[in-house]
Amino acid sequence: MTQLVDIERPLALFAEGIAGHYCHLKIGEEEVADRTSVYLPESIELFEDDETNAAMFRLRVLVQLGFHEFGTFEFDIDEARERIAELAARERPESHRESDLTVFFNHFEAPALARRLFQILELARVEARALSTYPGARKYHRALAPHVPPPPNYLAPVLDEVRAPHADVYTTAEATVACYEALSPEASPYPSREFPAQMEWLQREARLTDWEEELDRAAARITAFELAAEAGEVQVGDGQADGEIRDIGRDLVRERDQLQRRIDMERSALRHRLGDAHDAAQSFRYDEWDYHAHGYRRGWCRLVEEALAPDDDAESARLIEAVRPHAHAVRRRFEQIRPAGYQRVAKVVDGDELDLNTIVDVRSDLRAGVSADDRVYSRRDRLRRDVGAAFLVDLSASTDDPVVEKAPAAERSSEAGATPAQNLRDPWFDDDDDPYAALDHPPGGPERRRIIDIQKEAVALLATALEGIGDRYSVYGFSGYGRDCVEFYVAKEFDQPLDRRALDAIAAMKPKRSTRMGPAIRHATAKLEASGATLKVLMIVSDGFPQDCDYGPTRGDHEYGLRDTAKALEEAERAGVYTFCITVDRSGHDYLRRMCPDARYMVIEETEELPTALQKAYRRLTQV
């Protein structure tokens, strides 16, 4: 048996070479690859040798990507009705935002049957084209043939047509019409079963590209019209007034805006049906510790890494304004841990002066007839910190909660039973049910700060301080939902400067979904190991314990997540990474003392203390 996890890396390179872009390899039964993902079984055990089983994985990749390569999603219903007389004879169904393939299937009384016939025939066509384009796959296809059931007899007459070298997607459509008419829908093997409509959704996804190109052309027409109008090159024709010329410009803008709204609506529908595309992301597999089985689940989690894309300039401005008043004081405090001065290094080949101790040793060796060391100089080297730090920020949905502010002293004394001082300007001082109390805090007042805002400010403030002492650092966020989609967001890498782009990315951190810490810690550890730093530090900023929808046998099994996170932290320590966890969860002591190494965690009682706590923890970990 060959497991996907054993060959995933070379298989991903193979898929990227065929598709021309990075492809995520996901475990699933889907028959067609989408724009960014290929779906494969968890394992294949059809053959005794692993090489042939691995070839079956590659063959499936070829066929799935073949639907994109060989024109399945270029299907156009108008062209199909022109080329297929039997289809044109049928009444055209009404359509709104459906794909052209959906409109094609709706020409029939039993769309599910038509859909399945098309899928079988199109798969045969794509397989034939893939084997013709990549002849090296033919021997593996022949080896697979005995394990594949033969096609139904009613398809035999048209299979040769769709497998012909000149066949295209319209050949498949014509064969579908012929097979459907030869069958009685009541007697067909698929009378009522609804097959997955993924192919139609993928065609709608492909159609977005055409609409986006049309939008670019519309924008270009508007720009050309405006430039011509400014230059006075727009001529008024016979019987055409200036107002009509302006109407033409407004019509162009209206058409562009309508197309933009249509694209936004379609993109939203596709995201809801197919999930986030992760176009610029990469996938990584990580083991997960199962304390029930006392062992690892190999390649159990798929982590998706992608860069944070800034989307709101106002968020960046707010972050900079929040950090600016404190940046100077924090930088001055951190300068105290920056090494100063020089140290003299002895026994070097080239230096600024001779090392007398080494000279004495050389003379002694020569007298004794021993080969002498030629490194007789010493030099002064500047002291340098070699620190690499990764900040891993929890982006779970709970970070959207508002920060609980400290109550003023007067309120606290009132809660304790003391009588507050009377406000002589308040005519309703003794009225507990003041009908105008809401006016004291109008809706348009300042927004309440959230936990995520404090986290971003703390990380940004610490980043400005690290720039001053020269430490290399990175900033990441993590969230996700389920073991197959652990999200890892990159705001800043070790080799990137703290410029406006990096600050915008930090500001773009937003509350997402769940908190599966184990894979995120393992991925951050791998990045720290690759950084080459002598002292490696991983600081995790969270607001609660690790949890996810499938983080354990049952949804409420918090122990499973704690054990896996503890194991991930233990793996980081073995790799030479110093870890430290900071949480704003006041009950954090209950689980952090079991999850983290001794004295490597901190519980913050008040969320606004997070920046100071983060600075103290970093100084303690990196004091060299």
N, C-alpha and C positions, 0 to 999 in steps of 0.2 A: 504493500500500500504506500502511495506517495502522498504526503501531506502538502497542502498549498503553502504552509508556513516554511517548509523546507526549501522551496524553490521560488519564493516570492520575489526576492531581489532580482535574479536574472530574468524572471518572467516579466517583471515590471519594465526592465530595460527593453525586452523584446517588444512589449506592447507599445512603449514609447517610440521605438523605431518604426513600427508599422503605422501608428496613428499620427506621428509627427508632433506629438505633445505628450506631456505626462498624463498617465492614466492611473487612477486608483483601482486596486484589485480588491473587490468586495466578495464576500461569500453570499451567494444568492442563487435562485433558480431562474432569474430572468433570462430570456432568450436573446435579448438585444442589448448591446452596450449603449449607455447614454453618452453625453458629450464628454464626460470626464471619468467615467467608471466602466470597468468590465466586471461581469458577474461570473463567478466560478464556484464549483463545488469545494467543500472543505478538504476532500481527499478523493483520489481515484485509485481503485484497486482492480481494474479490469485485467491487468496483465501481471505476470510474475516479476518482471524486471522494472526497476524504477525509471529507466530511460524511456521506455515506451509509454509508461503512465505520464511522465513529464511531457512527452510529445503530445499527449491528448490534451493537456492544459494549453499548450501552444496552439493546437488546432482549434480549440474553442475560442481562443483569443482572436485568431485569424477570422473566424466566421462572424463573431460578434462585431468586430470592427468593420467587417465587409459590408454590413448594412449601410454604414456611412460612406465607405469608399466606393461602392458600386451603385449608388444613386437611389436607394430605397426612399429616402426622405425628400427627393426632388420631385416626387409624384405631384402632378397638377391635375385637378379634376376636370378642368376645361379641356386640356389636351387629351385626357383619357376619353372624354365623350366624343371628341373629334376622331380619335383613332379606333374606337370600338363601337361599331354600329349597334350591337345588341344593347350596349349600355345607353347609348343615345336614345334608343327606343323607349327606355324606361323614364318615368317622370322624375325630374330632378327634385330631391327633397329640399325643404327649407334648411338654411344654415345660418348661424350667427358667428360664433367664434370657433366653431369646430375645425379640426384639421381636415385637409382634403381627403385623407384616408378615411376619416369618419364619415364624411359626406358620401364617399364611394360605398362604404358598407351599408349606409342607410338607403341606398338604391334598392335594397333587397328586403323581402318580407321577413327574413330571418337574418338580421345583421350579425349575430353571433356565429352562425354557420359560415357566412361570407368571410368574416374576419379570420376564422380558423383555416378555411381553405387558402386564403391569401397568405397566411403565415407559413403554412406547410410548403406551398409552392415557391414563395419568395426565399425561404430558407434553402430549398433545393437550388434555386438560381444562384444565390450568393455563394453557397458551397462550391458550385461548379466554377464560378468566376474566381474564387479564392484559389482553388486547386490549379486553375489555368495560369493565374498570375504568379503563384508561389509553388512551382512544381515539386519542390522538396517535401511538401506536405502530403504528396499523393500516397506514398507507401504507408504512412500512418493512417490515412483515411481508409486504405484497403484493409489494414489490420483491424480497424474499428468496425468495419462492415458487418462481421458476424455477430456483433453485440448490439446492433441496431435493428429494430423490427422493420420489416419491409413496409413500404407505403401501401395504403389501401388500393384495391384493384381499380376503383373508379378514378384514381389519379394517374394511373399508368399511361393513358393516351396522351396526356399533356406534359408529362415530366420531361420527355425528350425536347419539347419546344422550349421550356423555361431553362433547360440546361445547355441550349445551343449557344455558341460564342457570341452571336449578335443579340441575344435576349436582353431586354431591359425591364424596368419595373412595370412598364405598360404591357409587356408580354405576360407578366405574371397576372396583371389585372384582367387581361383578356382570357387567360386560362381559368381564372377564378369564375368569370361569368359563365364560361362553357361548362365547368364542373357543376356550378350551382344549378344551371338549367337542366343538366343531366340527372340531377338528384331531386328527389322529392323531399322538401324540408321536413315533412312529417316523418319520413322514414330514415332521415339522416341520423348519424350517431351523435350529433350535437344539436338536438332540437331546442333546448332552452338554456344550456350552460353558457354563462357569460365569461368569455376568456379575457385575460388582462389586456387592457387597452394601452399598454405602455408604448407600443409602436406609434399610435396616433399622437400621444403626448410628446414623444420625441420628434415627430414631424412638426408639431406646433413649436417646439423649441428651435428646430432648424429654420422655421419660417421667420423667427425673430431676426435672424441675420439679414434676410431680405428687407424686412421692415426698417431695420436700423440703417441699411444702405439707402433706402428711400428717404428716411428722415435726413440723412446727410445731404442728399440731393436737394431736398426741399429747403434746407438751411442755406445751401449754396445759391439757390435761385433767389431767396430773399436778400441775401447779401449783394448779389449782382444787381438786383432791382434797386436797392437803396443807394449803391454806389453810382448807378446810372442816373438816378433821380438827383443826387447831389451834384453831379457833373452836368446836369441839364440835358442829358442824352435821351431821356424818355420823351418821345414825340407823341403829340396828340393827334390821333387819326381823324378822318372825316366823321363828323357827327359824334365825336367823343369829347366829353368835357373833362376839365381837370379833376372834378370830383370822381369821375369814373376811373381815372388813373389811380387815385388814392384808394378806391374800392378794390382795385386789382391787388395792391399791396396788402390791404387788410385781408383779402381772401387767401393770399399766400400764407400769411401768418396764421390764419384760422386753420388752414389745412395742416400746417406743420404742428400746431398745438393739438389738433385732434389725433394726428398720428402718434404724437408723443404720449397722449393719454392711453391710446390703444396699446402701445408697447408696454407702458407701465402696468396696465391691467393684466396683460398677457404674462408679463414676467412675474407678477404676484401670483397668478393662478399656477404657473409652472413651478414656482418655489413651493407652493402649498402641496402640489401633487408629487413632485420629484425630489423635493428637498433642496438645500443649498448646493449650488454647483461646485464651489471650491475650485474655481478655474485655475487660480495661481497657487494652489496648495500641493503639498506632498504628503504621502501616507507613510507611517512607520508602525511596525508591529512590536508589541511588548508582552512579555509574560506577565501573569498575575498569580499572586500567592493565594492558594486555597488552603486555609488552615484546617478545614474539615478533612481534606485528603492528605494533609501534610506534604504538599508538593506544589509545583508550579503548573499552571495551565499554559501550555506553550502557545505563543502568538495569540493570546486570547483577546487582546485589546488592539484596536486600530486607532492610532493617534493621527490627526490631521493637522499639519502645521501650515499656517499662512500668516502673511504680514497684515498687521492692522492698517486699514485704509482710513485716513482722516475723512470725515464727512460733514464736519460742522466747525467753521472758523470761530464761532462764538464760544464753543467749548474750550478751544485752545486759548482764547483770550482770557476766559475766566480762570483757567488753570495758571496762566502766567501771572495774572493779577494776584491770585491767592498765594503764590510762592514768592513773589518779588520782595515783600517786606521782610521776609525771614532769611533770604538767601545769603546775604552778607554775613550775618552772625553765624550761621551754620558753617559757612566756608572757613571763617576764622577759627571756629572751634576744631574743625577737622585738620587745619594746617598744623595743629600741635602733634599730630601723629605722623606727619610727613617726615621721613628721615632727612637729616641735614648733614652736610660735611662730606668728608672723604675717608676712605680706609686704604691702608697700604697693603698691596698684594705682593708677596715675595715669590721668588723662583719663577720669573717670566723671561722669555727670550729677548724681549725688547722692553726697555723701561727708561725712566728718567734718572736713575742712579744705580750704582752697584750695591748689591746686598752683601754686607760684610760677613754675615753668618754663612751665607752660601759660598763665599770666596774661601773661607776657612775650610769648609767641608770639601771643596774642590781640591785645595792644596793637600789635604789629608789623603784624599783618594788617589791623587797622582803619586804621592810618596809611597803609597801602599801598592801601586801598580794596578789600581782599579780604574775602569773607565769612568771619567768624571762627567757630571751633569753640566750641560752647557747653558742652563737657565740660571744665569748669575745676576740678573737685574731685578729691580723692584719698581713698582709704579703706583701712583695714587689713582684709585677708581672712585667715582662718585657712588655713594650708597643709593640703592634703588629698591623700591617695593615692587614685588612681582605678584600682584594680587588679581585674581579673576573672581568676580562676584556676579551671581545670577539672582535676580529678584523675581519671584514667582507669585503673581497676584491672583487671588481667587476672584473669578468673575461670575459666581453663581447668582441665581435670581434673588437670593436673600440680601445681596449687597445693595439692592435698590431700596432697602428700608431706610427711613430717615434716622438721623443721629438723634439720640435722646440727649437733649441739652440739660446741663446742670440748672436746677431751679435756683432763682435768686434767694438770698438769705432771708428776705422777708417772707417768701413763700414757704421756705423750709420751716421757719419758726411758726408760721400759721398752721402748717401740717402737724407740728408738734403740740399744738393746743394753745399757743400764745396768741394774744389778740393783736392783730396788725395795727399799725398806726393809721388813724383816720385821715383820709384824703379830703381836705376841706373843700376842694374844688369838685368833688364828686357828690352830686345831690342824691345819688342812689346808693350811697355807701352801705347802708344797712339792708339794701334790697338784694337778696341772694339770687333772685330770678330776674335779673336785669334783661329786659327785652332788647336792649341796644348793645349788649356786650359784644356781639359779633362785629360791631363797627370799630372796636379797638384794634382788630386784626383784619383789615380788609383783604379780599382775595388778591388784590394786585400788589401785596406786600412782598418782601424778599422771600425767595424760595428756600425751603428747608434743605439743609445739606444732608446728603445720603452717605452711607458707609463707603460706597464706591468713590465718592468725591474725596473723602479723607484718605483713602488708600492711594489714589492718584497723586494727591498733593504730597503725601509722605514720600512716595517714590521719586517724584520730580524734584523735591527739595534735596533728597539724599543724592540724586544724580548730579545736581549742580555742585554739591560739595566734593564728590568724587572726581569731578573734572579738575578741581583745584589741586588734588594730591596725586593725580596721574594714575589712579587705579583703573583697570579695565573692568567693565561691567556690562550686563545685559538686562533687559526688562521684558518679561513675558507675562502673559495672562493665560488662564486655562478655565475651561468649562466643558460643556458637551452634554450628550444624553444617550446613554447606552454604551456598551463596550465597543461597538463598531463605529462610534463617532465621538471620540474624545478630542475636543478642540483645544489647540495650542496656538496662541496668538503671539506674534513677535512684534514688539514695539521698538526695540533697539537691540542690535547684536553687539558683540564685543568690539568689533572693528569699526563700528559706525560712530560718528561724532554726535554729540548732543546738540543738534541743530534744530531748526524750526520743524523739519520733517519728523524728527524723533519726538519732539514735544507734542506735535499734532497727533502722533500715533498714541502716545500715553494718554492724551486727552480723549482719544477715541475709544478708550476702554469703557465698556458698558456691561451692565448685568446681563447674563445670558441664561444658563440653565442649571445643570447639576454640578456636583463637586467630586469628581473621580480623581483623587489625588495621586494614586499610585503611578499610573502611566505618565502623568505630567512630571512627577519627580524623577522618574527614570529617564525621561527625555531631556530634562534640564541637566541631569547628571552627565548624560552623554555629551551634551554641548560643553559643559565645563571641562570634561576630560579632553575634548578636542581643542580647547582654548590654549593648552600648553602652559598655563599659569602654574607657578610653584605653589602658591597658597590659593586653594579653591574654596569658595564659600557659596552656599545656597541658602537664601532666606525666603521663607514662605509666609505670605501675608494672607490670612484667611479670616472668615467671620463665623466659622462653624466646623463641625466634624465632617469627615468624608462620607458622601452618600451619592447614590445614583439609582436609577430605576431597576437596574439588574446587578447592583454591586453586592452579590451574595445570592444564595438560593432563594431567599424571599426578600421582598422589597424593604421590609423593616429590619433586616439583619444588619444592624450597624456594626456588629462585631467583625464581620467579614471585611468591611472597608477599613476599619481600624487596623486589623492585622496586616492587610496588604500594604497600607500606607507605612506601617511600622517596618515592614520588610523592605520597602523601597528606600526608606531612610537608612536602614542598616546597610543596604547595598551601596548607597552613596558614601557612607562612612568607610566601607571597605575599599572604595575606589579613591580614597584620599580627599573626599569632599566634606568640609565642615558644614553641618546643617543647623538651621535655627528656625523655629516656628513661632510666629506671633499671631495671636488671635484676639479679636474683640468680643468673643463669646465668653460671657462671665462664668459659664459653667465649664470652661475649657480645661480646668485643672483635672476634671474627672477622666478625661480621655487623653490629654496631652502627656500626662506623666506615664501612661502606658504605651504611648505611641512614639515618643521622642527620647533620644538619649538624655542622660542626666544633665540638668542645668542647661538644656538646649531649647528651652521654650519660654514664652512669656505670655501671660494673660493680661490684657489691658482692660481695666475697669471702665474707663471712659474712652470712647472712640477718639476723641480729639487729642488724646495723649499718644496716639500712634506715631506721629512723626518723631517725637522725642525718643520714644522707645526703640524705634527702628535705628536711629542714630547711635544710641547707647549700645545696642546689640552689635552693630557693625563694628564700632570702635573696639569692643571687647574681643570680637572674633579675629580681627585683623591687626591687633597691636603687635608690631614686630620691631 
